[in-house]
Amino acid sequence: MDRTQAVACCLSAALLAGCSGGRSAIVVASKNFTEQIVLGEIVAQHLERRLRVPVDRRLNLGGTLLAHQALVAGQIDLYPEYTGTALTAILKLPPAPEPGAVLAGVRAAYRPLGLEWMPPLGFSNGFAMVIRGPEARAHGIASLSDAARYRPGWVLGAGYEFTSRPDGLPALLRTYHLPLQGAPKSMDLGLLYRALEQGEVTMAAGNETDGMLRALDVRVLQDDRRAFPPYDAALVVRAAALAAHPGLREALGELSGKFSVTAMQELNAAVDGAHKPVAEVAGDFLRRAGL
């Protein structure tokens, strides 16, 4: 490799995985929102303790496609992903309602890419359509079918990904014909619940594990007609990394089933609401889980 090639290699790799040819570290990544960062730090700390190997953190890496491309390219070794996201956003397949079938489908599709899905972590983080509690009680609204019958309709607040993904807003409107007052208000996910509280929107497209769901008087509407696919969280790992690091599969397997929706809400709230350091929140979780 000449000097120009070496410099190009380092510049490219520095964006995602560093320039450390023949590295022995395990590269743990996450996407760019709180839950992913917390999960990535939990995995990193667990591997450091369990395997006694260096772990290179690439947390807050970016969105779904960037994380997936980095994994396929071997620039990272693993990151947390969701089955429904993999099915629709990465594989471009239609949503499916059965969790087992979705997991089996993404596993089969990822295998030729040299990627393995570990057993699920224990929770699903699907889209959650949220309205204020007083409004839900006053009008008897508990499900999305109830919301579809409500007039004068809804002012919807949502992140860009929800409005653009086929398993998001298009699936919601196709299934429920939800009456909306104008186009959805697109905003940063961190602003959704403030907008809902202040009446700027009357419905927010959040996620099942949002920490704010525990702090506010809101109601998550039941997806009674199953517009959205399951989004079981699991770690996606390069098969080459599993082969290169003895005990990695077993160590990652120890995290499977250790999480619940409630536990993930608490972890997210500790970071977003209580403003605790991610490393502290991750360490506390591992101690409570006996890991």
C-alpha positions, 0 to 999 in steps of 0.5 A: 500500500503506498502512502496515498492509499494508507492516508485514504484508508485511515481517513475513511476508517476514522469516520466509523471504526478507526484505522487500526489494522489487525485490531483485537478490539471488539467494535460495538456501535449504536444508532443515534438515539438514547435507547441505542446508546444505552444498549450499546454501552451496556453491551460494551461494559458487559463484554469488557467484564466478561471477556477481558478484551478491549472494546471500541465504542462507536456509539451514536453512529448514525441512522439505520442505513449507516449502521447497517452499511458499517456492519456489512463493511466490517467497520463495526462488529455489532449493534442493536437492531429491531426486527421490524426495522430490518424487515422494512427499512433495510430489506424493503419487505412488506410488514408482517404481524407475527414476531416469530416469522419476522425474526426468522425472515430477517435471520435468513436474509442477513445470513448471506451477508455474514451477519447473525441475529442473536436471540432477542433482548426481551422487549419490542420497541414499536411505534406508539401513537400517544394522546393526552390522558385527559382527552383519552378519558373524556372521549373513551379513546383506547385504541387506534380504531377509536381514534379513527372515529374521533372528530374533528380529527388529530394534529399529528406530531412525528419524526421524519423517519415515521413519516417516510418509512412504509411501516410508519405513517403509510401503514397507519393511514392505510389501516385506520384511515385516521382523520388528520388536521393537515399534514403531520408536523415533523419534529425532532423526537425529543420535542414530541412530548413537549409539543403534546403537553403544550397542545401544539399536537394532539397525537404524537408518534412515539415509541413503546419504550420512551421514558416520557411515557412513565412521566406524563399523563398520556395514553398509548393507543392500542394497535388493535388492527396490527398496522405495525410489525413487531420490533423485537430488539436484538444484537446483530453481529458479524459472523467473522467477529463471532469466529474471531473472539472466543466466548463472544457468542456466549457473552452476548447470549447472556443479555438475551431476555434480560430486558423488558419494555418497562426496564427499557423505559426506566433506562431511557428516563434515567438518561433523558429525564434524570440526566444521568451519565449513560455509563452510570445507567449501563453499569447500574443495569448490569449490576441489577441483572447480576451480570 
